[in-house]
């Protein structure tokens, strides 16, 4: 999986060139965009994407961990969706994910991590820097770990472009919708 992620990042880093404007982020509650109307089914969640902004990519190197990959219409950002039905504690999953990235880019590190609600479900917002020989890459997105398993939506861009496109990446990643486990317990009389 790590090798594929690096390949995606290298491809992404070669096309970073145009500018977008964005506004600062709001509070700790994120919701999918009203323009996100295309539904992608993950192993344990749904993702609502805006195909006018994000085009699905066909992966030439299949990886069962990556459900879908996208490229922004400007060509400056990529997105990916990963999902697993098996539960892994959040800290353990993030450490493992970062550890895999460090195999290819030893200076990979978490820049920021905070708890948020995405479409009403508690998740972790994560920002990761992965400096590769080709370019310094920044990941931004949301990670869920709970009764449904683990899933994440990540946007990817050149680190120097991040401040300009953060809102676009937030909007992309907020398309991740995990059905709440609340209310799924059998009702008793």
C-alpha positions as CSV (number, residue, x, y, z in Angstrom):
1,X,0.0,0.0,0.0
2,X,2.8,2.4,0.9
3,X,4.5,2.1,-2.5
4,X,1.2,2.8,-4.3
5,X,0.6,5.9,-2.1
6,X,4.0,7.2,-3.0
7,X,3.3,6.6,-6.7
8,X,0.0,8.5,-6.4
9,X,1.9,11.3,-4.6
10,X,4.6,11.5,-7.2
11,X,2.1,11.8,-10.0
12,X,0.2,14.4,-8.0
13,X,3.3,16.4,-7.3
14,X,4.2,16.7,-11.0
15,X,1.0,18.6,-11.8
16,X,0.8,21.2,-9.1
17,X,0.5,24.6,-10.8
18,X,-2.8,26.5,-10.7
19,X,-4.3,28.7,-7.9
20,X,-7.5,28.4,-6.0
21,X,-8.9,30.6,-3.3
22,X,-10.4,29.4,-0.1
23,X,-11.8,30.6,3.2
24,X,-10.6,29.7,6.6
25,X,-12.2,26.6,8.3
26,X,-15.1,27.0,10.6
27,X,-15.9,24.9,13.7
28,X,-15.4,21.2,14.6
29,X,-18.6,20.0,12.7
30,X,-18.2,19.2,9.0
31,X,-21.0,18.2,6.6
32,X,-21.0,17.0,3.0
33,X,-21.4,19.6,0.4
34,X,-24.8,20.1,-1.2
35,X,-23.1,19.8,-4.6
36,X,-21.8,16.4,-3.7
37,X,-24.4,14.2,-5.4
38,X,-22.5,11.2,-6.7
39,X,-22.4,8.3,-4.2
40,X,-19.5,5.9,-3.9
41,X,-20.0,2.8,-1.8
42,X,-17.0,1.9,0.5
43,X,-16.6,-1.3,2.5
44,X,-18.2,0.3,5.5
45,X,-19.4,3.8,4.5
46,X,-20.6,6.0,1.7
47,X,-18.8,8.9,0.1
48,X,-20.6,11.8,-1.6
49,X,-18.5,13.3,-4.3
50,X,-18.8,16.3,-6.6
51,X,-17.9,15.0,-10.1
52,X,-17.9,18.6,-11.4
53,X,-14.8,19.2,-9.2
54,X,-13.3,15.7,-8.6
55,X,-12.8,13.1,-11.4
56,X,-12.5,9.5,-10.5
57,X,-9.1,7.9,-11.5
58,X,-8.6,4.4,-12.6
59,X,-5.7,2.8,-10.7
60,X,-3.1,1.1,-12.8
61,X,-1.7,-0.7,-9.7
62,X,-4.7,-2.3,-8.0
63,X,-4.6,-2.0,-4.2
64,X,-7.5,-3.5,-2.1
65,X,-7.0,-0.9,0.5
66,X,-7.7,2.1,-1.8
67,X,-11.4,2.1,-2.7
68,X,-11.4,5.1,-5.0
69,X,-8.9,7.8,-6.2
70,X,-9.8,11.2,-7.6
71,X,-8.1,14.1,-9.2
72,X,-9.3,17.7,-8.9
73,X,-10.3,19.3,-12.2
74,X,-7.4,21.8,-11.8
75,X,-5.0,19.0,-11.6
76,X,-3.3,20.3,-8.4
77,X,-4.9,17.9,-5.9
78,X,-5.7,14.3,-5.5
79,X,-8.1,12.5,-3.2
80,X,-8.3,8.9,-2.0
81,X,-10.8,6.8,0.0
82,X,-9.7,3.8,2.1
83,X,-11.9,1.5,4.1
84,X,-11.6,-1.7,6.2
85,X,-14.4,-3.6,7.8
86,X,-12.1,-4.7,10.7
87,X,-12.0,-2.4,13.8
88,X,-8.6,-1.0,14.7
89,X,-8.2,1.5,17.5
90,X,-7.8,5.0,16.2
91,X,-4.3,5.6,17.6
92,X,-3.0,2.2,16.4
93,X,-4.4,2.8,12.9
94,X,-2.9,6.2,12.6
95,X,0.5,5.0,13.9
96,X,0.4,2.1,11.4
97,X,-0.6,4.4,8.5
98,X,2.2,6.9,9.3
99,X,4.7,4.1,9.9
100,X,3.9,2.7,6.4
101,X,4.5,6.2,4.9
102,X,7.8,6.5,6.8
103,X,9.1,3.4,5.0
104,X,9.2,5.5,1.8
105,X,9.6,9.0,3.3
106,X,11.3,8.8,6.8
107,X,10.5,12.5,7.6
108,X,6.8,11.9,7.4
109,X,5.0,13.4,10.4
110,X,1.6,14.5,11.7
111,X,1.3,18.2,11.6
112,X,-2.1,18.5,13.2
113,X,-4.7,16.2,14.7
114,X,-8.0,17.1,16.3
115,X,-11.3,15.5,17.0
116,X,-14.2,16.6,14.8
117,X,-17.7,15.5,13.8
118,X,-18.2,14.7,10.2
119,X,-21.8,14.3,9.1
120,X,-22.7,13.8,12.7
121,X,-20.1,11.1,13.5
122,X,-17.0,11.6,15.6
123,X,-13.8,11.4,13.6
124,X,-10.2,12.6,13.6
125,X,-9.1,15.4,11.3
126,X,-5.5,14.8,10.4
127,X,-2.9,16.7,8.5
128,X,0.3,14.8,7.5
129,X,3.5,16.1,5.8
130,X,5.3,13.6,3.7
131,X,8.4,15.1,2.2
132,X,9.5,13.0,-0.8
133,X,12.5,13.6,-3.1
134,X,10.1,14.8,-5.7
135,X,8.1,17.2,-3.6
136,X,6.8,18.0,-0.1
137,X,3.3,16.5,0.0
138,X,0.6,17.3,2.5
139,X,-2.3,15.0,3.3
140,X,-5.5,16.3,4.9
141,X,-8.6,14.4,5.8
142,X,-10.9,12.6,8.1
143,X,-10.5,9.2,9.8
144,X,-13.2,7.1,11.3
145,X,-12.6,4.1,13.6
146,X,-15.4,2.4,15.3
147,X,-18.0,-0.4,15.1
148,X,-18.1,0.0,11.3
149,X,-14.4,-0.6,11.0
150,X,-12.0,2.0,9.7
151,X,-12.3,4.4,6.8
152,X,-10.7,7.6,5.7
153,X,-11.1,10.3,3.1
154,X,-7.8,12.1,2.3
155,X,-7.0,15.0,0.1
156,X,-3.4,15.4,-1.2
157,X,-1.6,18.4,-2.5
158,X,1.9,20.0,-2.6
159,X,2.6,21.4,0.9
160,X,3.2,24.9,-0.4
161,X,-0.3,24.9,-2.0
162,X,-2.1,23.7,1.1
163,X,-3.1,27.1,2.7
164,X,-4.7,28.1,-0.6
165,X,-6.7,24.9,-1.2
166,X,-7.4,23.7,2.4
167,X,-11.1,24.5,2.1
168,X,-11.3,22.5,-1.1
169,X,-9.7,19.5,0.6
170,X,-12.0,19.9,3.6
171,X,-15.1,19.9,1.3
172,X,-13.8,16.8,-0.5
173,X,-13.1,14.8,2.7
174,X,-16.4,15.9,4.3
175,X,-18.1,13.7,1.7
176,X,-17.3,10.7,4.0
177,X,-20.6,9.5,5.6
178,X,-20.5,6.7,8.1
179,X,-23.9,5.5,9.3
180,X,-24.1,6.0,13.1
181,X,-24.0,2.8,15.1
182,X,-26.5,4.4,17.5
183,X,-30.0,3.0,16.9
184,X,-28.7,-0.2,15.4
185,X,-29.1,-2.2,18.6
186,X,-32.2,-4.4,18.7
187,X,-35.2,-2.8,20.3
188,X,-36.6,-4.4,23.4
189,X,-40.2,-4.3,24.6
